[in-house]
């Protein structure tokens, strides 16, 4: 089963353990706040070519082991991978909700 991931880009709020803080002095933050701090630390302003790394991505080629070169774009982003147990809980909750509504 392939893990599903979500790209975090906006007003989502993230909290991490205090010992895992990185870039920001606090452990709970909005994704936009984090990306803004990343831009600041990398010296990326609104008018630089480096901004493409965070927005549209930059053209590249990727070579995977035992594969061919593939053309595409590379982009810096935050990605969330839910715990597998949480995904199972969501499915169970959906089944329970469907039973309550008489859909199952």
C-alpha distances in whole Angstrom, upper triangle without the diagonal:
4,6,9,13,16,19,22,25,28,29,26,27,25,27,26,28,31,31,28,30,30,33,34,36,34,31,30,31,30,28,31,33,31,30,34,35,33,35,38,37,36,39,38,40,40,42,40,38,36,35,33,30,29,30,29,28,30,30,29,27,24,24,21,21,22,22,25,26,24,26,25,26,25,25,25,24,22,18,17,13,13,13,10,13,15,12,12,16,16,15,17,20,19,20,23,24,24,26,28,29,29,26,25
4,6,9,13,16,19,22,25,26,24,25,23,25,24,26,30,29,26,28,28,30,31,34,32,29,28,28,27,25,28,30,27,27,31,31,29,31,34,34,33,36,34,36,36,38,36,34,32,31,29,26,26,26,26,24,26,26,25,24,21,21,18,19,20,20,22,23,21,23,22,22,21,21,22,20,19,15,14,11,12,12,10,14,15,12,14,17,17,16,19,21,20,21,24,25,25,27,30,30,31,28,26
4,6,10,13,16,19,22,23,20,21,19,21,20,23,26,26,23,24,24,27,28,30,28,25,25,24,24,21,24,26,24,24,28,28,26,29,32,31,30,33,32,34,34,36,35,33,30,29,27,25,24,24,24,23,25,26,25,24,22,22,19,21,22,22,24,24,22,24,22,22,20,20,20,18,16,12,11,7,8,9,8,12,12,10,12,15,14,15,18,19,19,21,23,24,24,27,29,29,30,28,26
4,7,10,13,16,19,20,17,19,18,20,20,23,26,26,23,24,24,26,27,29,27,24,23,23,21,19,22,24,22,22,26,27,25,27,30,30,29,32,30,32,31,34,33,31,29,27,25,23,21,22,22,21,24,25,24,24,22,23,21,23,24,23,25,25,22,23,21,20,19,18,18,16,14,10,9,6,7,10,9,13,12,9,12,15,13,14,17,18,17,20,22,22,23,26,27,28,29,26,25
4,7,9,13,15,17,14,16,15,17,17,20,23,24,20,21,21,22,23,26,24,21,20,19,18,15,18,21,19,18,22,23,21,23,26,26,26,28,26,28,28,30,29,28,25,24,22,20,18,19,19,18,21,23,22,23,21,22,21,23,25,24,25,24,22,22,20,18,17,15,15,12,10,7,6,5,7,10,11,14,13,11,15,16,15,16,19,20,19,22,24,24,25,28,29,29,31,28,28
4,6,9,12,14,11,13,13,16,17,20,23,24,20,20,20,21,22,25,23,20,18,17,15,13,15,18,16,16,19,21,19,21,24,25,24,27,24,26,25,28,27,26,24,22,20,18,16,16,17,17,20,22,22,23,22,24,23,25,28,26,27,26,23,23,20,18,16,14,14,11,9,6,5,7,8,12,13,16,14,13,16,17,15,17,20,20,19,22,24,24,25,28,29,29,31,28,28
4,6,9,12,10,13,12,16,17,20,23,23,20,19,18,19,20,23,21,19,18,16,13,10,12,15,14,13,16,18,16,18,21,21,21,23,21,22,22,24,23,22,20,18,17,15,12,13,14,14,17,19,20,22,20,23,22,25,28,26,26,25,22,21,18,15,14,11,11,7,6,5,6,9,11,15,17,20,17,16,20,21,19,21,24,23,23,26,28,27,28,31,32,32,34,31,32
4,6,8,7,9,9,13,15,18,20,22,18,17,16,17,17,20,18,16,14,12,10,7,9,12,11,10,13,15,14,16,19,19,19,22,19,21,20,23,23,22,20,17,17,15,12,13,15,15,19,21,22,24,23,26,25,28,31,29,30,28,25,24,20,18,16,13,11,7,5,6,7,10,12,16,18,20,18,17,21,21,19,22,25,24,24,27,28,27,29,32,32,32,35,32,33
4,7,7,10,11,15,17,21,22,24,20,19,17,17,17,20,19,18,15,12,9,6,7,10,10,8,11,14,13,14,17,18,18,20,17,18,17,20,20,20,18,15,15,14,10,10,12,14,17,20,22,24,24,27,27,30,33,31,31,28,25,24,20,17,16,12,11,8,7,9,10,14,16,20,22,24,21,21,25,25,23,25,28,27,26,30,31,30,31,34,35,34,37,34,35
4,6,9,11,15,17,21,22,24,21,19,18,17,17,20,18,17,14,11,7,6,5,9,10,9,11,14,14,15,17,19,19,21,18,18,17,20,21,22,20,16,17,16,13,12,15,17,21,24,25,28,28,31,31,34,36,34,34,32,29,27,24,21,19,16,14,11,10,12,13,16,17,21,24,25,22,22,26,25,23,26,28,27,26,30,31,29,31,34,34,33,36,34,35
4,6,9,13,16,20,21,23,21,19,18,18,16,19,16,16,12,9,6,6,6,9,11,11,12,15,16,17,18,20,21,23,21,21,19,23,24,25,23,20,20,20,16,16,19,21,24,27,29,31,31,34,34,37,39,37,38,36,33,31,27,24,23,19,17,14,12,14,14,17,18,21,24,25,21,22,25,24,22,25,27,25,25,29,30,28,30,33,32,32,35,34,35
4,7,10,13,17,19,21,18,17,17,17,16,18,16,14,11,8,6,6,8,10,11,12,14,16,16,18,20,21,22,24,22,23,22,26,26,26,24,21,22,20,17,17,20,21,25,28,29,31,30,33,32,35,37,36,36,35,32,31,27,24,22,19,17,13,11,11,11,14,14,17,20,21,18,18,22,21,19,22,24,22,23,26,27,25,28,31,30,30,33,32,33
4,7,10,14,15,18,16,14,15,15,13,15,12,10,7,6,4,6,9,10,10,12,14,15,16,18,20,21,22,24,23,24,23,27,27,28,25,23,24,22,19,20,23,23,27,30,31,33,32,34,33,36,39,37,38,37,34,33,30,27,24,21,18,15,12,13,11,14,14,17,20,21,18,19,22,21,20,23,25,23,24,27,28,26,29,32,31,32,35,33,34
4,7,10,12,14,12,11,12,13,12,14,11,8,6,5,6,7,10,10,9,12,14,14,15,18,19,20,21,23,23,24,24,28,28,28,25,23,24,22,19,20,23,23,26,29,30,32,30,32,31,34,37,36,37,35,33,32,29,26,23,20,17,14,10,11,9,12,12,15,18,19,16,18,21,20,19,23,25,23,24,28,28,27,30,32,32,33,36,34,35
4,7,9,11,10,9,11,13,11,12,9,5,4,6,9,10,13,12,11,15,17,16,17,20,21,20,23,25,25,26,27,30,30,31,27,26,27,24,21,23,26,26,29,32,32,34,32,34,33,35,38,37,39,37,35,35,32,29,26,23,20,17,13,13,12,14,13,15,18,19,16,19,22,21,20,24,25,24,26,29,29,28,31,33,33,34,37,36,36
4,6,8,6,7,9,12,11,12,9,5,7,9,12,12,16,14,12,15,18,16,17,20,21,20,22,25,25,27,28,31,31,31,27,26,27,24,22,24,27,26,29,32,32,33,31,33,31,33,36,36,37,36,35,34,32,29,26,23,19,17,13,14,12,14,14,14,18,18,17,19,22,21,22,25,26,25,27,30,30,30,33,35,35,36,39,38,38
4,5,5,7,10,13,12,12,10,6,9,12,15,16,19,17,15,19,21,19,19,23,23,22,24,27,27,30,31,34,33,34,30,29,30,27,25,28,30,30,32,35,34,36,33,35,33,35,38,38,40,38,37,37,34,32,28,26,22,20,17,17,15,16,16,16,19,19,19,21,24,23,24,27,28,27,29,32,32,32,35,37,37,39,41,40,40
4,5,6,9,12,11,9,7,6,9,12,16,17,19,17,15,19,20,18,18,22,22,20,23,26,27,29,31,34,33,34,30,29,31,28,26,29,32,31,33,36,36,37,35,37,35,37,40,40,42,40,39,39,36,33,30,27,23,21,18,19,18,19,20,20,23,23,22,25,27,26,27,31,31,31,33,36,35,36,39,40,40,42,44,43,43
4,6,9,12,12,11,10,9,12,15,18,19,21,19,17,20,21,18,19,22,22,20,23,26,27,29,31,34,33,33,30,29,31,28,26,29,32,31,33,35,35,36,34,35,34,35,38,38,40,39,38,38,36,33,29,27,23,21,19,20,19,20,20,20,23,24,23,26,28,28,29,32,33,32,35,37,37,38,40,42,42,44,46,45,45
4,6,10,10,11,10,8,11,13,16,16,18,17,14,17,19,16,16,20,20,18,20,23,24,27,29,31,30,30,27,26,27,24,22,26,28,27,29,32,31,32,30,31,30,31,35,35,36,35,34,34,32,29,25,23,19,18,15,16,15,16,17,18,21,22,21,24,26,26,27,30,31,31,33,35,36,36,39,40,41,42,44,43,43
4,7,7,7,7,6,9,10,13,13,16,14,11,14,16,13,13,17,17,15,18,20,21,24,26,29,28,28,25,24,26,23,21,24,27,26,28,31,31,32,31,32,31,33,37,36,37,36,35,34,32,28,25,22,18,17,14,16,16,18,19,20,23,24,23,25,28,28,28,31,33,32,34,37,37,37,40,42,42,43,45,44,44
4,6,8,9,8,11,11,13,13,15,12,9,12,13,10,10,14,14,12,14,17,18,21,23,26,24,25,21,21,22,19,18,21,24,23,25,28,27,29,28,30,29,31,35,34,35,33,32,31,29,26,22,19,15,15,13,15,16,18,20,21,25,26,25,27,30,30,30,33,34,34,35,38,39,39,41,43,43,44,47,45,45
4,7,9,10,12,11,13,12,13,10,8,10,10,7,7,11,10,8,11,14,15,17,20,22,21,22,19,18,20,18,16,19,23,22,23,27,27,29,28,30,30,32,36,35,36,34,32,31,29,25,22,19,15,14,13,16,17,20,22,24,27,29,27,29,32,32,32,35,37,36,37,40,41,40,43,45,45,46,49,47,47
4,6,7,9,8,11,11,12,9,7,10,10,7,9,12,11,11,14,16,17,19,21,24,23,24,21,20,22,20,18,21,24,24,26,29,30,32,31,34,33,35,39,38,39,37,35,34,31,28,24,21,17,16,14,17,18,21,22,24,28,29,27,29,32,31,31,34,36,35,36,39,40,39,42,44,44,45,47,46,46
4,7,9,10,13,14,15,12,11,14,14,11,13,16,14,13,17,19,20,22,24,27,26,28,25,24,26,24,22,25,28,28,30,33,33,36,35,37,37,38,42,41,42,40,39,38,35,31,28,25,21,20,18,20,21,23,24,26,29,30,28,30,33,33,32,36,37,36,38,41,41,40,43,45,45,46,49,48,48
4,6,7,11,13,14,11,11,14,14,12,14,17,17,16,19,21,22,23,25,28,28,30,26,25,27,25,22,25,28,28,31,34,34,36,35,37,37,39,42,42,42,41,39,38,35,32,28,25,21,19,17,19,19,21,22,23,27,27,25,28,31,29,29,33,34,33,34,38,37,37,40,42,41,42,45,44,45
4,7,10,12,14,12,11,14,16,14,15,18,18,18,20,23,23,25,26,30,29,30,27,25,27,25,22,24,28,27,30,33,33,35,34,36,35,37,40,39,41,39,37,37,34,31,27,24,20,18,15,17,16,18,18,19,23,23,22,24,27,26,26,29,30,29,31,34,34,34,37,39,38,39,42,41,41
4,7,10,12,10,10,13,15,14,15,18,19,19,21,23,23,24,25,29,29,30,27,25,26,24,21,23,26,27,30,33,33,35,34,36,35,37,41,40,41,39,37,36,33,30,27,24,20,17,14,16,15,17,17,19,23,23,20,23,26,24,24,27,29,27,29,32,32,31,34,36,36,37,40,39,39
4,6,8,7,7,10,11,11,13,15,16,16,19,21,20,21,22,25,25,27,24,21,23,21,18,20,23,24,27,30,31,33,32,35,34,37,40,39,39,37,35,34,31,27,25,21,18,15,12,14,14,17,18,20,24,24,22,23,27,25,24,28,30,28,29,33,33,32,34,37,36,37,40,39,39
4,5,5,6,9,10,11,13,14,16,17,19,20,19,20,20,23,24,25,22,19,21,20,16,17,21,21,25,28,29,32,31,34,33,36,39,38,38,36,33,32,29,25,23,19,16,13,11,13,13,17,17,20,23,24,21,23,26,25,24,27,29,27,28,31,32,30,33,36,35,35,38,37,38
4,5,5,6,9,10,11,12,14,15,17,18,17,18,18,21,21,22,19,17,18,16,13,14,17,18,21,24,25,28,27,30,30,33,36,34,34,32,30,28,25,22,19,15,13,10,8,10,11,15,16,19,22,24,21,22,25,25,23,26,29,27,28,31,32,31,33,36,36,36,39,37,38
4,5,5,6,9,10,10,12,14,15,16,14,15,14,18,19,20,17,14,16,15,11,12,16,17,20,24,25,28,28,31,31,34,37,35,35,33,30,29,25,21,19,16,13,11,10,13,14,18,20,23,26,27,25,25,29,28,27,29,32,30,30,34,35,33,35,39,38,38,41,39,40
4,6,5,6,9,10,11,12,14,15,14,15,15,19,19,21,18,16,18,17,13,15,19,20,22,26,27,30,30,33,33,36,39,37,38,35,33,31,28,24,22,18,15,13,12,15,16,20,21,24,27,29,26,27,31,30,28,32,34,32,33,36,37,35,38,41,40,40,43,42,43
4,5,5,6,9,10,11,12,14,14,15,16,19,19,20,17,15,17,15,12,14,18,18,21,24,25,28,27,30,30,33,36,35,35,32,30,29,26,22,19,16,12,10,9,12,14,17,19,22,25,27,25,26,29,29,28,31,33,32,32,36,37,36,38,41,40,41,43,42,42
4,5,5,6,9,10,10,12,11,12,13,16,16,16,13,11,13,12,8,11,14,14,17,21,22,25,25,28,28,31,34,32,32,30,28,26,22,19,16,12,9,8,8,12,14,18,20,23,26,28,26,27,30,30,29,31,34,33,33,37,38,37,38,42,41,41,44,42,43
4,5,5,6,9,10,10,9,10,11,14,14,16,13,11,14,13,10,12,16,16,19,23,24,27,27,31,31,34,37,36,35,33,30,28,25,21,19,15,12,12,12,16,18,22,24,27,30,32,29,30,34,33,32,35,37,36,36,40,41,39,41,44,44,44,47,45,46
4,5,5,6,8,10,10,11,13,16,16,18,15,13,16,14,12,15,18,18,20,24,25,28,28,31,31,34,37,36,36,33,31,30,27,23,20,16,13,13,13,17,19,22,24,27,30,32,30,31,34,34,33,36,38,37,37,41,42,41,43,46,45,46,49,47,47
4,5,5,6,8,8,11,13,16,14,15,12,11,14,11,10,13,16,15,17,21,22,24,24,27,28,30,34,32,32,30,28,26,23,20,17,13,10,10,11,15,17,20,23,26,29,31,29,30,33,34,32,35,38,37,37,41,42,41,43,46,46,46,48,46,47
4,6,5,6,5,7,9,12,11,12,9,8,11,10,8,11,15,14,16,20,21,24,24,28,29,32,35,33,33,30,28,26,23,19,16,13,11,11,13,17,20,23,26,29,32,34,32,32,36,36,35,37,40,39,39,43,44,43,44,48,48,47,50,48,49
4,5,5,6,7,10,13,12,14,12,11,15,14,12,15,18,18,19,23,24,27,28,31,32,35,38,37,36,33,31,29,26,23,20,17,14,15,16,20,22,26,28,31,34,36,34,35,38,38,37,40,42,41,42,45,46,45,47,50,50,50,53,51,51
4,5,8,10,13,16,14,16,12,13,16,14,13,16,20,19,20,23,24,27,27,29,30,33,36,35,35,32,31,29,26,23,20,17,14,15,16,20,22,25,28,30,33,35,34,35,38,38,37,40,43,42,42,46,47,46,48,51,51,51,54,52,52
4,6,9,12,14,11,12,9,10,13,11,11,14,17,16,16,20,20,23,24,26,28,30,34,32,32,29,28,26,23,20,17,14,12,14,16,19,22,25,28,31,34,36,34,35,38,39,38,40,43,42,43,46,47,46,48,51,51,51,54,52,52
4,6,10,11,9,11,9,10,13,12,12,15,18,17,17,21,22,25,26,29,31,33,37,35,34,31,30,27,25,21,19,16,14,16,18,22,25,28,31,34,37,39,37,38,41,42,40,43,46,45,45,48,50,49,50,53,54,53,56,54,54
4,7,8,6,8,6,6,10,10,9,12,14,14,15,18,20,23,24,28,29,32,35,34,32,29,27,25,22,19,17,14,12,14,17,20,24,27,30,33,36,38,36,36,40,40,39,41,44,43,43,46,48,47,48,51,51,51,54,51,52
4,5,6,9,8,7,11,12,11,12,15,15,16,20,22,26,27,30,32,35,38,36,35,32,30,27,24,21,19,16,15,17,19,23,26,29,32,35,38,40,38,38,42,42,40,43,45,44,44,48,49,47,49,52,52,52,54,52,53
4,6,9,9,7,10,12,11,11,13,15,16,19,22,26,27,31,33,36,39,36,35,32,29,26,23,20,19,16,16,17,19,23,26,29,32,35,38,40,38,37,41,41,39,42,45,43,43,46,48,46,47,51,51,50,53,50,52
4,7,9,7,10,13,13,12,14,15,15,18,21,25,27,31,33,36,39,36,35,31,29,26,23,20,19,17,17,19,22,25,28,32,35,38,40,43,41,40,44,44,42,44,48,46,46,49,51,49,50,54,54,53,55,53,54
4,5,6,8,10,11,12,13,13,13,16,18,22,24,28,30,33,36,34,32,28,27,23,21,18,17,15,15,18,21,24,27,31,34,37,39,42,40,40,43,44,42,44,47,46,46,49,51,49,50,54,54,53,56,53,54
4,5,6,8,10,11,11,10,10,12,15,19,21,24,27,30,33,30,28,25,23,20,18,14,14,13,14,17,20,23,27,29,33,36,38,41,39,38,42,43,41,43,46,46,45,48,50,49,50,53,54,53,55,52,53
4,5,6,8,9,11,9,9,12,14,18,19,23,25,28,31,29,27,24,22,19,17,14,12,11,11,14,17,20,24,27,30,33,35,38,36,36,40,40,39,41,44,43,43,46,48,47,48,51,52,51,53,51,51
4,5,6,6,8,9,10,13,16,19,21,24,26,30,32,30,29,25,23,20,17,14,12,10,10,12,15,18,22,25,28,31,34,36,34,34,38,38,36,38,42,41,40,44,45,44,45,49,49,48,51,48,49
4,5,5,5,5,6,10,12,16,18,21,23,27,30,27,25,22,20,17,14,10,9,8,9,12,15,18,21,24,27,31,33,36,34,33,37,38,35,37,41,40,39,42,44,43,44,47,48,47,49,47,47
4,6,7,5,6,10,11,15,16,19,21,24,27,25,24,20,18,16,13,9,7,5,6,9,12,15,19,21,25,28,30,33,31,31,34,35,34,35,39,38,38,41,43,42,43,46,47,46,48,46,46
4,7,6,9,13,14,18,18,22,23,26,29,27,26,23,21,18,15,11,9,6,5,7,10,13,16,20,23,26,28,31,29,28,32,33,31,33,36,36,35,38,40,39,40,43,44,43,46,43,44
4,6,9,12,15,18,19,23,24,28,30,28,26,23,21,18,14,11,10,7,8,9,12,14,18,21,24,27,29,32,30,29,33,33,31,33,36,35,35,38,40,38,39,43,43,42,45,42,43
4,7,9,12,16,17,21,22,26,28,25,24,21,18,15,11,8,9,7,10,11,14,16,19,22,25,28,30,33,31,30,33,34,32,33,37,36,35,38,40,39,40,43,44,43,45,42,43
4,7,9,12,14,17,19,23,25,22,21,18,15,12,9,5,5,4,8,10,13,15,19,21,24,28,29,32,31,29,33,34,32,34,37,37,36,39,41,40,41,44,45,44,46,43,44
4,6,10,12,16,18,22,24,21,19,16,14,11,8,5,5,7,10,13,16,18,22,24,27,30,32,35,34,32,36,38,36,37,40,40,39,42,45,44,44,47,48,48,49,46,47
4,7,10,14,16,20,22,19,17,13,11,7,6,4,7,9,13,16,19,20,24,25,29,32,33,36,35,34,37,39,37,38,41,42,40,43,46,45,45,48,50,49,50,47,47
4,7,10,13,17,18,16,14,10,8,6,6,5,6,10,13,16,19,20,24,25,29,31,32,36,35,33,36,39,37,38,41,42,41,43,46,45,45,49,50,49,51,48,48
4,7,10,13,15,12,10,6,5,4,6,8,9,13,16,18,21,21,25,25,29,31,32,35,35,33,36,39,37,38,41,42,41,43,46,46,46,49,50,50,51,48,47
4,6,10,12,9,8,5,5,7,8,9,9,13,15,18,20,20,23,23,26,28,29,32,32,31,33,36,35,35,39,40,39,41,44,44,44,47,49,48,49,46,45
4,7,8,7,6,5,7,9,11,13,13,16,18,21,23,22,25,24,28,29,29,33,33,32,34,37,36,36,40,41,40,42,45,45,45,48,50,50,50,47,46
4,6,5,7,7,9,12,13,15,14,17,19,21,22,21,23,22,26,27,26,30,31,29,31,34,34,34,37,39,38,39,42,43,43,45,48,47,48,45,44
4,5,8,10,12,15,17,18,18,21,22,24,25,23,25,24,27,28,27,31,32,30,32,36,35,35,38,40,39,41,44,44,44,47,49,49,50,47,45
4,7,10,12,16,18,20,20,23,25,27,28,26,28,26,29,30,29,33,34,32,34,37,37,36,39,41,40,41,45,45,45,47,50,50,50,47,46
4,7,9,12,15,17,18,21,23,25,26,25,27,26,29,30,29,33,34,31,33,37,36,35,39,40,39,41,44,44,44,46,49,49,49,46,44
4,6,10,13,16,17,20,23,25,27,26,28,27,31,32,31,35,36,34,36,39,38,37,41,42,41,43,46,46,45,48,51,50,51,47,46
4,7,10,13,14,18,20,23,25,24,27,27,30,32,32,36,36,34,36,39,38,38,41,43,41,43,46,46,46,49,51,50,51,48,47
4,7,10,12,15,18,20,23,22,25,25,28,30,30,34,34,32,34,37,35,35,39,40,39,40,44,43,43,46,48,47,48,45,44
4,7,10,13,17,19,22,22,25,25,29,31,31,35,35,32,35,38,36,36,40,41,39,41,44,44,44,47,49,48,49,45,45
4,7,10,14,16,19,19,22,23,26,29,29,33,32,30,33,35,34,34,38,38,37,39,42,41,41,44,46,45,46,43,43
4,7,10,13,16,16,20,21,25,28,29,32,31,29,33,35,33,33,37,37,36,39,41,40,41,44,45,45,46,43,43
4,7,10,13,14,17,19,23,25,27,30,29,28,31,33,31,32,36,36,35,38,40,40,40,44,45,44,46,43,43
4,6,10,11,15,17,21,24,26,29,27,26,30,31,30,31,35,34,34,37,39,38,39,42,43,43,45,42,42
4,7,10,13,16,19,22,24,27,26,26,29,30,29,31,34,34,33,36,38,37,39,42,43,42,44,42,42
4,6,10,13,16,19,22,24,23,22,26,27,25,27,30,30,30,33,35,34,35,38,39,39,41,39,39
4,7,10,13,16,19,21,19,19,23,24,22,25,28,27,27,30,32,31,33,36,36,36,39,37,37
4,7,10,13,15,18,16,16,20,21,19,21,24,24,24,27,29,29,30,33,34,34,36,34,33
4,6,10,12,15,13,13,16,17,16,18,21,21,21,24,26,25,27,30,31,31,33,31,31
4,7,9,12,10,10,13,15,14,16,19,19,20,22,24,24,26,28,29,30,32,29,29
4,6,8,7,7,10,11,11,13,15,16,17,19,21,21,23,25,26,27,29,27,26
4,5,5,7,9,10,11,13,15,15,17,19,20,21,23,25,26,27,29,27,26
4,5,5,6,9,10,11,13,14,15,17,19,20,21,23,25,26,27,25,24
4,5,5,6,9,10,11,12,14,15,16,18,20,21,23,24,26,24,23
4,5,5,6,9,10,10,12,14,15,16,18,20,21,22,24,23,22
4,5,5,6,9,10,11,13,14,15,17,19,20,21,23,21,20
4,5,5,6,9,10,11,12,14,15,17,18,20,21,19,18
4,5,5,6,9,10,10,12,14,15,16,18,20,19,17
4,5,5,6,9,10,10,12,14,15,16,18,17,16
4,5,5,6,9,10,11,12,14,15,16,15,13
4,5,5,6,9,10,11,12,14,15,14,12
4,5,5,6,9,10,11,12,14,13,13
4,5,5,6,9,10,11,12,11,10
4,5,5,6,9,10,10,9,8
4,5,5,6,9,10,10,9
4,5,5,6,9,9,9
4,5,5,6,5,6
4,5,5,6,5
4,5,8,8
4,6,8
4,6
4
